[in-house]
Amino acid sequence: MRFLLDDEQREFARSLDALLTAVDLPTVVRGWAAGNHAPGLDLWRQLADAGVFALAVPEAYGGVGPLPVETAVACGELGRHGVPGPVVESVAAGVLLGGVGGPVAKEWLPRVASGTAVVSLVLEGYGPYALDADVADAVFVVTGDELRLASEAAEPTRSMDPARRLFRPEAGGEVLAAGPRVREAARAAGTWATFATAAQALGCGEALLRATVAYVKQRTQFGVPVGSFQAVKHRLADTLLGLEFARPLLYGAAVELAEESPGAGAAVAAAKVAAGEAGYAAARTALHLHGAVGYTEELDLAWWLRRARPLRDAWGTPSVCRARVLEG
């Protein structure tokens, strides 16, 4: 099977890249980590205008989705540029509420698609934390076959990535829907969250590799660029291979999701393992080849280095995803 993005999808990627390149993302990320959300929320609205948050929202609720391939394109670009915020959770919430339907979908999905509401999400089986609950207009929590609107969240839990602010919602909250339909919608939302996180991890790994290649071309030792050393070339080649092998798995999973294939869950899990491990390997390579400067917070690259490991483990650790692949 040969899979290529069509002209419209490639143009979508280019437009997002141009939008994000024009923004001082390191400053946005640093502000987000410090609790200054204004620049990040301004970017959020720009991304919504570009159609990013409408991709997983059904057309009946003001979206254009579900469009898995375009979602992979968008999340890959956002991961490559290091956009902060509950991007994955917003994508998964679109799938969740679209599956549940009813008043809750009518109330929230048009706002999610338009970017006028930022939402976060906690699904049973994927960890107890809601990403960026302090900035979210709503935090949806699914336990069993019950969908609730969390009332409030406790103090943030320390994360390896300071721009990923984790909150544990308090028990209780308003029940929005209940029944088998909620459970089924939550299962689909979890698959989409795993898929979107895989795309982000792949984009993060690409950014780390590009930055490292640029660095070893300019850093010299013994009068020559360190990038000319065979050991460095091998390390970079291995990193590139990991990312390139993950890419077809990601887009293959997108095709399976689009076709609602019975094997879509296993395909998404395989993509998450490959992309997460490749992104994390890119971080280790970047840190190794940058040397001591890679540890400094002043280096913008540090924010991508800190994100690779959480993305590898978020919405399905490698061991959990491998188990899902084996289950088929």
Short mmCIF file of the C-alpha atoms (twelve columns), coordinates in Angstrom:
data_MODEL
# 
_entry.id   MODEL 
# 
loop_
_atom_site.group_PDB 
_atom_site.id 
_atom_site.type_symbol 
_atom_site.label_atom_id 
_atom_site.label_alt_id 
_atom_site.label_comp_id 
_atom_site.label_asym_id 
_atom_site.label_seq_id 
_atom_site.Cartn_x 
_atom_site.Cartn_y 
_atom_site.Cartn_z 
_atom_site.pdbx_PDB_model_num 
ATOM 1   C CA . MET A 1   0.000   0.000  0.000  1 
ATOM 2   C CA . ARG A 2   1.372   3.388  -0.964 1 
ATOM 3   C CA . PHE A 3   0.056   6.270  1.074  1 
ATOM 4   C CA . LEU A 4   0.669   9.920  0.227  1 
ATOM 5   C CA . LEU A 5   -0.998  13.069 1.476  1 
ATOM 6   C CA . ASP A 6   -3.069  14.808 -1.171 1 
ATOM 7   C CA . ASP A 7   -2.501  18.417 -2.234 1 
ATOM 8   C CA . GLU A 8   -5.077  19.805 0.194  1 
ATOM 9   C CA . GLN A 9   -3.584  17.936 3.144  1 
ATOM 10  C CA . ARG A 10  -0.069  19.079 2.271  1 
ATOM 11  C CA . GLU A 11  -1.280  22.662 1.979  1 
ATOM 12  C CA . PHE A 12  -2.940  22.337 5.381  1 
ATOM 13  C CA . ALA A 13  0.395   21.243 6.857  1 
ATOM 14  C CA . ARG A 14  2.220   24.135 5.177  1 
ATOM 15  C CA . SER A 15  -0.316  26.673 6.424  1 
ATOM 16  C CA . LEU A 16  -0.010  25.423 10.003 1 
ATOM 17  C CA . ASP A 17  3.776   25.449 9.752  1 
ATOM 18  C CA . ALA A 18  3.700   29.054 8.503  1 
ATOM 19  C CA . LEU A 19  1.295   30.098 11.265 1 
ATOM 20  C CA . LEU A 20  3.386   28.513 14.010 1 
ATOM 21  C CA . THR A 21  6.722   29.666 12.586 1 
ATOM 22  C CA . ALA A 22  5.486   33.262 12.817 1 
ATOM 23  C CA . VAL A 23  4.848   32.824 16.560 1 
ATOM 24  C CA . ASP A 24  7.580   32.975 19.204 1 
ATOM 25  C CA . LEU A 25  6.711   29.509 20.520 1 
ATOM 26  C CA . PRO A 26  9.482   29.263 23.154 1 
ATOM 27  C CA . THR A 27  8.139   32.439 24.782 1 
ATOM 28  C CA . VAL A 28  4.579   31.089 24.606 1 
ATOM 29  C CA . VAL A 29  5.658   27.800 26.182 1 
ATOM 30  C CA . ARG A 30  7.638   29.497 28.940 1 
ATOM 31  C CA . GLY A 31  4.663   31.726 29.714 1 
ATOM 32  C CA . TRP A 32  2.286   28.756 29.774 1 
ATOM 33  C CA . ALA A 33  4.549   26.897 32.205 1 
ATOM 34  C CA . ALA A 34  4.654   29.969 34.467 1 
ATOM 35  C CA . GLY A 35  0.875   30.342 34.456 1 
ATOM 36  C CA . ASN A 36  0.682   33.182 31.906 1 
ATOM 37  C CA . HIS A 37  -1.844  31.662 29.525 1 
ATOM 38  C CA . ALA A 38  -2.765  34.758 27.495 1 
ATOM 39  C CA . PRO A 39  -0.270  34.263 24.609 1 
ATOM 40  C CA . GLY A 40  -1.105  30.552 24.450 1 
ATOM 41  C CA . LEU A 41  -4.844  31.200 24.368 1 
ATOM 42  C CA . ASP A 42  -4.370  33.746 21.599 1 
ATOM 43  C CA . LEU A 43  -2.529  31.071 19.604 1 
ATOM 44  C CA . TRP A 44  -5.301  28.601 20.491 1 
ATOM 45  C CA . ARG A 45  -7.869  30.857 18.807 1 
ATOM 46  C CA . GLN A 46  -5.664  31.165 15.718 1 
ATOM 47  C CA . LEU A 47  -5.404  27.387 15.499 1 
ATOM 48  C CA . ALA A 48  -9.181  27.123 15.861 1 
ATOM 49  C CA . ASP A 49  -9.612  29.596 12.999 1 
ATOM 50  C CA . ALA A 50  -7.341  27.335 10.939 1 
ATOM 51  C CA . GLY A 51  -9.765  24.464 11.637 1 
ATOM 52  C CA . VAL A 52  -7.584  22.357 13.944 1 
ATOM 53  C CA . PHE A 53  -10.153 21.747 16.687 1 
ATOM 54  C CA . ALA A 54  -12.980 21.074 14.251 1 
ATOM 55  C CA . LEU A 55  -11.234 18.020 12.772 1 
ATOM 56  C CA . ALA A 56  -12.657 15.503 15.265 1 
ATOM 57  C CA . VAL A 57  -15.999 17.263 15.819 1 
ATOM 58  C CA . PRO A 58  -18.903 15.883 13.745 1 
ATOM 59  C CA . GLU A 59  -20.423 18.180 11.129 1 
ATOM 60  C CA . ALA A 60  -23.740 18.167 13.001 1 
ATOM 61  C CA . TYR A 61  -22.071 20.141 15.795 1 
ATOM 62  C CA . GLY A 62  -20.125 22.678 13.756 1 
ATOM 63  C CA . GLY A 63  -17.084 20.571 12.956 1 
ATOM 64  C CA . VAL A 64  -15.719 18.954 9.812  1 
ATOM 65  C CA . GLY A 65  -14.867 15.526 11.212 1 
ATOM 66  C CA . PRO A 66  -13.991 13.038 12.091 1 
ATOM 67  C CA . LEU A 67  -10.926 13.362 9.839  1 
ATOM 68  C CA . PRO A 68  -8.095  11.162 11.192 1 
ATOM 69  C CA . VAL A 69  -5.531  11.906 8.478  1 
ATOM 70  C CA . GLU A 70  -5.908  15.668 8.843  1 
ATOM 71  C CA . THR A 71  -5.781  15.240 12.623 1 
ATOM 72  C CA . ALA A 72  -2.449  13.427 12.277 1 
ATOM 73  C CA . VAL A 73  -1.149  16.248 10.080 1 
ATOM 74  C CA . ALA A 74  -2.273  18.926 12.541 1 
ATOM 75  C CA . CYS A 75  -1.045  17.206 15.713 1 
ATOM 76  C CA . GLY A 76  2.263   16.422 14.046 1 
ATOM 77  C CA . GLU A 77  2.807   20.099 13.245 1 
ATOM 78  C CA . LEU A 78  1.720   21.183 16.728 1 
ATOM 79  C CA . GLY A 79  4.095   18.631 18.252 1 
ATOM 80  C CA . ARG A 80  6.946   19.758 16.031 1 
ATOM 81  C CA . HIS A 81  6.478   23.390 17.061 1 
ATOM 82  C CA . GLY A 82  5.862   22.559 20.738 1 
ATOM 83  C CA . VAL A 83  2.392   24.079 21.088 1 
ATOM 84  C CA . PRO A 84  1.253   23.860 24.739 1 
ATOM 85  C CA . GLY A 85  -2.231  23.140 26.020 1 
ATOM 86  C CA . PRO A 86  -4.761  20.279 26.022 1 
ATOM 87  C CA . VAL A 87  -4.693  19.717 22.263 1 
ATOM 88  C CA . VAL A 88  -5.054  15.946 22.485 1 
ATOM 89  C CA . GLU A 89  -7.771  16.246 25.109 1 
ATOM 90  C CA . SER A 90  -9.751  18.627 22.882 1 
ATOM 91  C CA . VAL A 91  -9.505  16.189 19.973 1 
ATOM 92  C CA . ALA A 92  -10.627 13.288 22.166 1 
ATOM 93  C CA . ALA A 93  -13.439 15.372 23.693 1 
ATOM 94  C CA . GLY A 94  -14.772 15.991 20.198 1 
ATOM 95  C CA . VAL A 95  -14.994 12.243 19.645 1 
ATOM 96  C CA . LEU A 96  -16.406 11.576 23.114 1 
ATOM 97  C CA . LEU A 97  -19.156 14.179 23.073 1 
ATOM 98  C CA . GLY A 98  -19.968 13.474 19.440 1 
ATOM 99  C CA . GLY A 99  -20.535 9.836  20.370 1 
ATOM 100 C CA . VAL A 100 -22.635 10.702 23.407 1 
ATOM 101 C CA . GLY A 101 -24.730 13.288 21.576 1 
ATOM 102 C CA . GLY A 102 -27.640 15.043 23.232 1 
ATOM 103 C CA . PRO A 103 -27.615 18.374 25.072 1 
ATOM 104 C CA . VAL A 104 -23.989 18.099 26.240 1 
ATOM 105 C CA . ALA A 105 -22.763 17.772 22.642 1 
ATOM 106 C CA . LYS A 106 -24.942 20.657 21.466 1 
ATOM 107 C CA . GLU A 107 -23.671 22.865 24.262 1 
ATOM 108 C CA . TRP A 108 -19.952 22.165 24.094 1 
ATOM 109 C CA . LEU A 109 -18.915 20.875 20.668 1 
ATOM 110 C CA . PRO A 110 -19.566 24.076 18.674 1 
ATOM 111 C CA . ARG A 111 -17.473 25.933 21.257 1 
ATOM 112 C CA . VAL A 112 -14.672 23.359 21.078 1 
ATOM 113 C CA . ALA A 113 -14.615 23.511 17.275 1 
ATOM 114 C CA . SER A 114 -14.557 27.322 17.212 1 
ATOM 115 C CA . GLY A 115 -11.916 27.599 19.941 1 
ATOM 116 C CA . THR A 116 -14.159 29.635 22.236 1 
ATOM 117 C CA . ALA A 117 -13.895 26.891 24.853 1 
ATOM 118 C CA . VAL A 118 -10.803 25.015 26.019 1 
ATOM 119 C CA . VAL A 119 -11.582 21.601 27.465 1 
ATOM 120 C CA . SER A 120 -9.636  18.829 29.145 1 
ATOM 121 C CA . LEU A 121 -10.469 15.187 29.669 1 
ATOM 122 C CA . VAL A 122 -9.936  12.257 32.035 1 
ATOM 123 C CA . LEU A 123 -10.862 8.750  30.890 1 
ATOM 124 C CA . GLU A 124 -10.862 5.710  33.117 1 
ATOM 125 C CA . GLY A 125 -7.870  3.511  32.370 1 
ATOM 126 C CA . TYR A 126 -5.658  6.353  31.120 1 
ATOM 127 C CA . GLY A 127 -4.527  7.940  34.374 1 
ATOM 128 C CA . PRO A 128 -6.176  10.255 36.897 1 
ATOM 129 C CA . TYR A 129 -4.850  13.606 35.705 1 
ATOM 130 C CA . ALA A 130 -6.468  16.332 33.607 1 
ATOM 131 C CA . LEU A 131 -4.003  18.346 31.542 1 
ATOM 132 C CA . ASP A 132 -4.194  22.119 32.075 1 
ATOM 133 C CA . ALA A 133 -7.387  21.962 34.105 1 
ATOM 134 C CA . ASP A 134 -6.620  25.435 35.459 1 
ATOM 135 C CA . VAL A 135 -7.154  27.022 32.049 1 
ATOM 136 C CA . ALA A 136 -9.928  24.722 30.801 1 
ATOM 137 C CA . ASP A 137 -13.523 25.914 30.598 1 
ATOM 138 C CA . ALA A 138 -14.613 22.347 31.278 1 
ATOM 139 C CA . VAL A 139 -12.993 19.122 32.453 1 
ATOM 140 C CA . PHE A 140 -14.925 16.022 31.401 1 
ATOM 141 C CA . VAL A 141 -14.444 12.841 33.412 1 
ATOM 142 C CA . VAL A 142 -15.639 9.387  32.385 1 
ATOM 143 C CA . THR A 143 -15.842 6.655  35.009 1 
ATOM 144 C CA . GLY A 144 -17.510 3.420  33.970 1 
ATOM 145 C CA . ASP A 145 -20.548 4.421  31.941 1 
ATOM 146 C CA . GLU A 146 -20.932 7.857  33.538 1 
ATOM 147 C CA . LEU A 147 -19.833 11.189 32.052 1 
ATOM 148 C CA . ARG A 148 -19.356 13.994 34.574 1 
ATOM 149 C CA . LEU A 149 -18.331 17.625 34.482 1 
ATOM 150 C CA . ALA A 150 -15.622 17.975 37.125 1 
ATOM 151 C CA . SER A 151 -16.383 20.627 39.697 1 
ATOM 152 C CA . GLU A 152 -12.813 21.657 40.453 1 
ATOM 153 C CA . ALA A 153 -9.241  20.387 40.492 1 
ATOM 154 C CA . ALA A 154 -6.627  20.257 43.222 1 
ATOM 155 C CA . GLU A 155 -3.173  21.794 43.082 1 
ATOM 156 C CA . PRO A 156 -1.069  20.792 40.067 1 
ATOM 157 C CA . THR A 157 1.140   17.720 40.210 1 
ATOM 158 C CA . ARG A 158 4.764   18.227 39.200 1 
ATOM 159 C CA . SER A 159 5.485   17.043 35.665 1 
ATOM 160 C CA . MET A 160 8.723   16.355 33.835 1 
ATOM 161 C CA . ASP A 161 7.533   18.970 31.342 1 
ATOM 162 C CA . PRO A 162 6.623   22.183 33.244 1 
ATOM 163 C CA . ALA A 163 4.373   23.221 30.355 1 
ATOM 164 C CA . ARG A 164 2.251   20.087 30.886 1 
ATOM 165 C CA . ARG A 165 0.335   21.074 34.019 1 
ATOM 166 C CA . LEU A 166 -1.368  18.034 35.549 1 
ATOM 167 C CA . PHE A 167 -4.368  18.262 37.869 1 
ATOM 168 C CA . ARG A 168 -6.352  15.547 39.644 1 
ATOM 169 C CA . PRO A 169 -10.075 16.450 39.506 1 
ATOM 170 C CA . GLU A 170 -12.041 16.223 42.725 1 
ATOM 171 C CA . ALA A 171 -14.605 13.435 43.051 1 
ATOM 172 C CA . GLY A 172 -18.200 14.242 42.195 1 
ATOM 173 C CA . GLY A 173 -19.395 16.864 39.777 1 
ATOM 174 C CA . GLU A 174 -22.456 17.180 37.581 1 
ATOM 175 C CA . VAL A 175 -23.509 14.012 35.745 1 
ATOM 176 C CA . LEU A 176 -23.996 14.888 32.076 1 
ATOM 177 C CA . ALA A 177 -24.823 11.465 30.634 1 
ATOM 178 C CA . ALA A 178 -24.790 7.806  31.599 1 
ATOM 179 C CA . GLY A 179 -25.249 4.432  29.981 1 
ATOM 180 C CA . PRO A 180 -23.617 2.084  27.457 1 
ATOM 181 C CA . ARG A 181 -23.362 4.886  24.906 1 
ATOM 182 C CA . VAL A 182 -20.994 6.785  27.205 1 
ATOM 183 C CA . ARG A 183 -18.782 3.718  27.632 1 
ATOM 184 C CA . GLU A 184 -18.584 3.143  23.882 1 
ATOM 185 C CA . ALA A 185 -17.878 6.819  23.168 1 
ATOM 186 C CA . ALA A 186 -15.151 6.825  25.833 1 
ATOM 187 C CA . ARG A 187 -13.503 3.813  24.211 1 
ATOM 188 C CA . ALA A 188 -13.396 5.618  20.866 1 
ATOM 189 C CA . ALA A 189 -12.161 8.833  22.507 1 
ATOM 190 C CA . GLY A 190 -9.327  6.960  24.208 1 
ATOM 191 C CA . THR A 191 -8.223  5.517  20.870 1 
ATOM 192 C CA . TRP A 192 -8.234  8.983  19.300 1 
ATOM 193 C CA . ALA A 193 -6.307  10.443 22.242 1 
ATOM 194 C CA . THR A 194 -3.644  7.744  21.819 1 
ATOM 195 C CA . PHE A 195 -3.539  8.459  18.082 1 
ATOM 196 C CA . ALA A 196 -3.212  12.250 18.479 1 
ATOM 197 C CA . THR A 197 -0.489  11.821 21.108 1 
ATOM 198 C CA . ALA A 198 1.441   9.563  18.723 1 
ATOM 199 C CA . ALA A 199 1.318   12.308 16.101 1 
ATOM 200 C CA . GLN A 200 2.553   14.872 18.628 1 
ATOM 201 C CA . ALA A 201 5.388   12.568 19.704 1 
ATOM 202 C CA . LEU A 202 6.455   12.089 16.098 1 
ATOM 203 C CA . GLY A 203 6.465   15.845 15.503 1 
ATOM 204 C CA . CYS A 204 8.440   16.429 18.697 1 
ATOM 205 C CA . GLY A 205 11.030  13.888 17.594 1 
ATOM 206 C CA . GLU A 206 11.348  15.552 14.194 1 
ATOM 207 C CA . ALA A 207 11.995  18.925 15.837 1 
ATOM 208 C CA . LEU A 208 14.655  17.426 18.091 1 
ATOM 209 C CA . LEU A 209 16.413  15.734 15.183 1 
ATOM 210 C CA . ARG A 210 16.401  18.871 13.028 1 
ATOM 211 C CA . ALA A 211 17.804  20.978 15.845 1 
ATOM 212 C CA . THR A 212 20.512  18.412 16.550 1 
ATOM 213 C CA . VAL A 213 21.564  18.132 12.913 1 
ATOM 214 C CA . ALA A 214 21.864  21.906 12.725 1 
ATOM 215 C CA . TYR A 215 23.912  21.970 15.932 1 
ATOM 216 C CA . VAL A 216 26.456  19.298 14.956 1 
ATOM 217 C CA . LYS A 217 27.062  21.111 11.679 1 
ATOM 218 C CA . GLN A 218 28.231  24.226 13.514 1 
ATOM 219 C CA . ARG A 219 29.905  22.763 16.601 1 
ATOM 220 C CA . THR A 220 33.557  22.007 15.924 1 
ATOM 221 C CA . GLN A 221 36.132  19.758 17.522 1 
ATOM 222 C CA . PHE A 222 39.716  19.225 16.340 1 
ATOM 223 C CA . GLY A 223 39.004  21.907 13.757 1 
ATOM 224 C CA . VAL A 224 36.113  20.130 12.033 1 
ATOM 225 C CA . PRO A 225 32.328  19.969 12.600 1 
ATOM 226 C CA . VAL A 226 31.415  17.148 14.981 1 
ATOM 227 C CA . GLY A 227 28.744  16.150 12.475 1 
ATOM 228 C CA . SER A 228 31.514  14.823 10.245 1 
ATOM 229 C CA . PHE A 229 32.400  12.111 12.777 1 
ATOM 230 C CA . GLN A 230 31.208  8.662  11.822 1 
ATOM 231 C CA . ALA A 231 29.789  7.854  15.267 1 
ATOM 232 C CA . VAL A 232 27.680  11.021 15.201 1 
ATOM 233 C CA . LYS A 233 26.404  10.234 11.710 1 
ATOM 234 C CA . HIS A 234 25.401  6.728  12.806 1 
ATOM 235 C CA . ARG A 235 23.550  8.061  15.852 1 
ATOM 236 C CA . LEU A 236 21.615  10.566 13.754 1 
ATOM 237 C CA . ALA A 237 20.856  7.966  11.079 1 
ATOM 238 C CA . ASP A 238 19.444  5.573  13.672 1 
ATOM 239 C CA . THR A 239 17.269  8.378  15.064 1 
ATOM 240 C CA . LEU A 240 15.995  9.247  11.595 1 
ATOM 241 C CA . LEU A 241 15.180  5.613  10.867 1 
ATOM 242 C CA . GLY A 242 13.100  5.353  14.024 1 
ATOM 243 C CA . LEU A 243 11.045  8.404  13.076 1 
ATOM 244 C CA . GLU A 244 10.623  7.331  9.460  1 
ATOM 245 C CA . PHE A 245 9.476   3.840  10.443 1 
ATOM 246 C CA . ALA A 246 6.915   5.345  12.822 1 
ATOM 247 C CA . ARG A 247 5.393   7.649  10.199 1 
ATOM 248 C CA . PRO A 248 3.714   4.979  8.004  1 
ATOM 249 C CA . LEU A 249 2.358   3.279  11.112 1 
ATOM 250 C CA . LEU A 250 0.758   6.578  12.161 1 
ATOM 251 C CA . TYR A 251 -0.852  7.220  8.794  1 
ATOM 252 C CA . GLY A 252 -1.813  3.586  8.431  1 
ATOM 253 C CA . ALA A 253 -3.648  3.904  11.733 1 
ATOM 254 C CA . ALA A 254 -5.318  7.062  10.408 1 
ATOM 255 C CA . VAL A 255 -6.645  5.122  7.424  1 
ATOM 256 C CA . GLU A 256 -7.963  2.386  9.711  1 
ATOM 257 C CA . LEU A 257 -9.685  4.968  11.897 1 
ATOM 258 C CA . ALA A 258 -11.223 6.631  8.862  1 
ATOM 259 C CA . GLU A 259 -12.567 3.285  7.669  1 
ATOM 260 C CA . GLU A 260 -13.699 2.351  11.201 1 
ATOM 261 C CA . SER A 261 -11.802 -0.901 10.838 1 
ATOM 262 C CA . PRO A 262 -12.075 -3.496 13.642 1 
ATOM 263 C CA . GLY A 263 -8.284  -3.446 13.861 1 
ATOM 264 C CA . ALA A 264 -8.037  0.335  14.265 1 
ATOM 265 C CA . GLY A 265 -7.323  0.137  18.001 1 
ATOM 266 C CA . ALA A 266 -4.375  -2.206 17.527 1 
ATOM 267 C CA . ALA A 267 -3.055  -0.096 14.637 1 
ATOM 268 C CA . VAL A 268 -3.220  3.042  16.771 1 
ATOM 269 C CA . ALA A 269 -1.447  1.273  19.645 1 
ATOM 270 C CA . ALA A 270 1.345   0.121  17.313 1 
ATOM 271 C CA . ALA A 271 1.738   3.659  15.992 1 
ATOM 272 C CA . LYS A 272 1.892   5.041  19.521 1 
ATOM 273 C CA . VAL A 273 4.645   2.611  20.523 1 
ATOM 274 C CA . ALA A 274 6.728   3.406  17.443 1 
ATOM 275 C CA . ALA A 275 6.226   7.185  17.524 1 
ATOM 276 C CA . GLY A 276 6.639   7.478  21.281 1 
ATOM 277 C CA . GLU A 277 9.834   5.436  21.370 1 
ATOM 278 C CA . ALA A 278 11.228  7.226  18.300 1 
ATOM 279 C CA . GLY A 279 10.500  10.644 19.788 1 
ATOM 280 C CA . TYR A 280 12.114  9.701  23.080 1 
ATOM 281 C CA . ALA A 281 15.149  8.259  21.255 1 
ATOM 282 C CA . ALA A 282 15.442  11.573 19.386 1 
ATOM 283 C CA . ALA A 283 15.488  13.364 22.745 1 
ATOM 284 C CA . ARG A 284 18.292  11.148 24.048 1 
ATOM 285 C CA . THR A 285 20.270  11.704 20.846 1 
ATOM 286 C CA . ALA A 286 19.729  15.459 21.048 1 
ATOM 287 C CA . LEU A 287 20.868  15.594 24.665 1 
ATOM 288 C CA . HIS A 288 23.916  13.429 23.978 1 
ATOM 289 C CA . LEU A 289 25.099  15.375 20.938 1 
ATOM 290 C CA . HIS A 290 24.412  18.812 22.384 1 
ATOM 291 C CA . GLY A 291 26.540  17.965 25.388 1 
ATOM 292 C CA . ALA A 292 26.292  20.040 28.568 1 
ATOM 293 C CA . VAL A 293 24.505  22.900 26.804 1 
ATOM 294 C CA . GLY A 294 21.540  20.552 26.372 1 
ATOM 295 C CA . TYR A 295 20.888  20.667 30.106 1 
ATOM 296 C CA . THR A 296 20.460  24.426 30.275 1 
ATOM 297 C CA . GLU A 297 16.971  25.904 30.618 1 
ATOM 298 C CA . GLU A 298 18.064  28.914 28.572 1 
ATOM 299 C CA . LEU A 299 18.294  26.669 25.502 1 
ATOM 300 C CA . ASP A 300 14.911  26.561 23.737 1 
ATOM 301 C CA . LEU A 301 15.541  22.929 22.866 1 
ATOM 302 C CA . ALA A 302 15.119  22.045 26.558 1 
ATOM 303 C CA . TRP A 303 11.341  22.353 26.256 1 
ATOM 304 C CA . TRP A 304 11.222  19.733 23.501 1 
ATOM 305 C CA . LEU A 305 13.630  17.507 25.436 1 
ATOM 306 C CA . ARG A 306 11.326  17.608 28.453 1 
ATOM 307 C CA . ARG A 307 8.239   16.846 26.393 1 
ATOM 308 C CA . ALA A 308 9.409   13.699 24.606 1 
ATOM 309 C CA . ARG A 309 9.213   11.371 27.622 1 
ATOM 310 C CA . PRO A 310 5.724   12.506 28.789 1 
ATOM 311 C CA . LEU A 311 4.395   12.136 25.233 1 
ATOM 312 C CA . ARG A 312 5.810   8.622  25.079 1 
ATOM 313 C CA . ASP A 313 3.828   7.649  28.175 1 
ATOM 314 C CA . ALA A 314 0.681   9.809  27.931 1 
ATOM 315 C CA . TRP A 315 -2.555  8.140  26.778 1 
ATOM 316 C CA . GLY A 316 -0.975  4.699  26.718 1 
ATOM 317 C CA . THR A 317 2.493   3.701  27.894 1 
ATOM 318 C CA . PRO A 318 4.622   1.522  25.596 1 
ATOM 319 C CA . SER A 319 3.832   -1.599 27.645 1 
ATOM 320 C CA . VAL A 320 0.084   -0.910 27.615 1 
ATOM 321 C CA . CYS A 321 0.090   -0.246 23.874 1 
ATOM 322 C CA . ARG A 322 2.111   -3.385 23.152 1 
ATOM 323 C CA . ALA A 323 -0.454  -5.384 25.091 1 
ATOM 324 C CA . ARG A 324 -3.218  -3.884 22.953 1 
ATOM 325 C CA . VAL A 325 -1.356  -4.819 19.792 1 
ATOM 326 C CA . LEU A 326 -1.066  -8.416 21.022 1 
ATOM 327 C CA . GLU A 327 -4.776  -8.464 21.848 1 
ATOM 328 C CA . GLY A 328 -5.488  -7.341 18.278 1 
# 
